[in-house]
Amino acid sequence: MIYWEHAGRMDDPYYANEFVKKMNTYIANGLMPGRDVVVSFETLNSPLDIKVVKQLIQQVICGY
């Protein structure tokens, strides 16, 4: 199973801190970002690019 976590408000310090806690929980349970957890990020001024999403999906499906 692969999890996908999208951090959509990384410009909010509280949200960013909670996201880091969540990622630490994944790691503590043996789920590694980039292997078991796909992670995407965005801020208000830097929205997620659909090209990045497509690349992430390609990597998960095809392994590259």
N, C-alpha and C positions, 0 to 999 in steps of 0.2 A: 504494500500500500504506500502511496505517495501522498503527502499532504501539501496543500498550497496555502501559504499565508501571505496575505496582501496587507502591507502597512500603508494605509492610505492617508495618514495624517501625521507624518513624521516631523512636521514643523510645530506640532503641539508637544511641548516637553513632557507633560504627564502621559500622553498617549505613547510617545516614544519610549519612555521608561517602562511602561506596562508591556510594550511589545518586546523589549529586551528581556524582561522577566519571563514572558511566554516562550521566547526562543531558548532561554536557559532551561526551562522546564522540558522542552523537547530534547535538548542535549543531555540533560540529566537522565532521561529515559531512553537514551541510546539512539535517538533520531537526529541525524546530522543534516544541517542545512546544506543544500547543494546535492545531497544524496537521497535523503528521505523526505526532506521538506524543501519545496520550491518556495522561494521568497521573492516578492516584488514590493517595490516601495514607490511612494510618491508624496509630494507636498503640494500645497496650494499653488505655488509658483512653478512647480515642475511636475506636471501630471504624468501619469504612466503612459508610455508610448505603446501603441498597439503592436508595433514592430518588436518591441521587447517581449511582450506577451507571446507573440508567435514564435520567437526564438526559444523562449523557455519551454513552450509546449513541444516544439520540435526536439529539443534536447531530452525532454522526459520520454517522449514516444520512441525516438530513434537512438538515443544515447549519444547524440552529438549536437 
